[in-house]
Amino acid sequence: MKTHQLYNLDAFRQSNLLNWQRNTDFWLAAKLRHVPHVYPIAATILFREAQRVGRRLTVVDIGCGDAWVLRLLKEQRIDYKYVGLDFNESMLEHLRREHSEAGASFRHVDIELALPEDLAKTGDVVINAFNFFELADMPTAFANTTKAVAPDGGLLVFHIDPLTQLLSLVDSLDEFRAELSAFEQYGSALAYDKLIDLQGGEAQRMYKGILYRFAEYHRLARMHHLQLEDFEEILHARDGRPQLYQVALWRENRGLSES
Ligand SMILES: C[S@@+](CC[C@H](N)C(=O)[O-])C[C@H]1O[C@@H](n2cnc3c(N)ncnc32)[C@H](O)[C@@H]1O
C-alpha cells in the first residue's frame, strides 16, 4: 500500500517539518509543476481582489513555500503588502534575503499551533496553496487560518482532488482498487508519501500528504462563517495520469450562522 493510516497527528507534523527542512534547497531551486498550472487563475483572482479593495492589497500566504505568490504579485504589478508564513525557518531565511523590499515580510508560524495576534483580521486575501493537505490537525489549522481573514476578505485555497492524488501514486489498476477501498474506509485519516512533481518529471524527493476532500474544507469554512464565492477545477495530465486542481475562494460573511 502507498497510503498509511494517520495515528499520531503531532508525530506526522514533526516528520513533515523534518522532511521540509531536508528539502529546502531542492524546493527553492526546482521548477515545480503546479505553479504554471495554477498561476493564471491565481493572477485573475488576485487582480480582481485588488480591484475590489481599491487600495493596497494585503495578502497573507500560509505555507508560503518558495513564495511564488509574491513573485506573481510583482509580475502582475498588483499594489501589495505580502506576508509569507511558513514553519520551515531555513526556507524563510532564504526568502528574506531574496525579497528585502518594504512590502514583503516573512514570519515563522506553525499554522497548526497558532496565528500571531497581530496578524488577526489582516488579510484581504488569505491564501493556502497546497499546504492544507499536509496538515494533520485540520480543525485547528483551519480555525487559525480564518482568524487572519480581514472583514469582507477572502480565503483562497489551492488543493488537489484526492482521487487524482491516489491515481498518481499507484502503478496499476489493482493497486488503485486497493487504495480506493482504504480511502472509502478511512477517508482523510489516510496519509501518503509522494514524489515531488517537476515540470520535466518526478524528483526523487518526497512530500507528505493527507487525502482530504474539498468538502471537508467547505464544511469548516461554513463553520467559520465563510461563504463560497468562486470554485474552479483545472485538469492536467502527465503520462495519462490526471491531476485535478481545485481552487476555491470563500468570503468572510458574519451573517452566516454556525452549522
Ligand atoms: C507543498 S508546499 C506548498 C508551498 C507553496 N504554497 C506552493 O504553492 O508552492 C507546503 C509548504 O507549507 C509549509 N508547511 C507545512 N506544514 C506547515 C505548518 N504546520 N505551518 C506552516 N507551514 C507549513 C512547508 O514548509 C512548505 O513550505
The ligand as an ORCA input file, in Angstrom:
! r2SCAN-3c Opt
* xyz 0 1
  C       3.566     21.758     -0.647
  S       4.397     23.183     -0.058
  C       3.483     24.456     -0.880
  C       4.266     25.728     -0.941
  C       3.608     26.857     -1.734
  N       2.434     27.360     -1.078
  C       3.303     26.410     -3.131
  O       2.136     26.502     -3.554
  O       4.236     26.001     -3.845
  C       3.860     23.356      1.626
  C       4.577     24.442      2.437
  O       3.893     24.545      3.702
  C       4.830     24.559      4.756
  N       4.176     23.965      5.941
  C       3.856     22.660      6.146
  N       3.239     22.499      7.312
  C       3.150     23.729      7.876
  C       2.619     24.217      9.097
  N       2.073     23.373     10.004
  N       2.655     25.543      9.350
  C       3.231     26.387      8.446
  N       3.786     25.990      7.282
  C       3.742     24.671      6.992
  C       6.025     23.764      4.241
  O       7.231     24.133      4.906
  C       6.026     24.145      2.754
  O       6.782     25.310      2.525
*
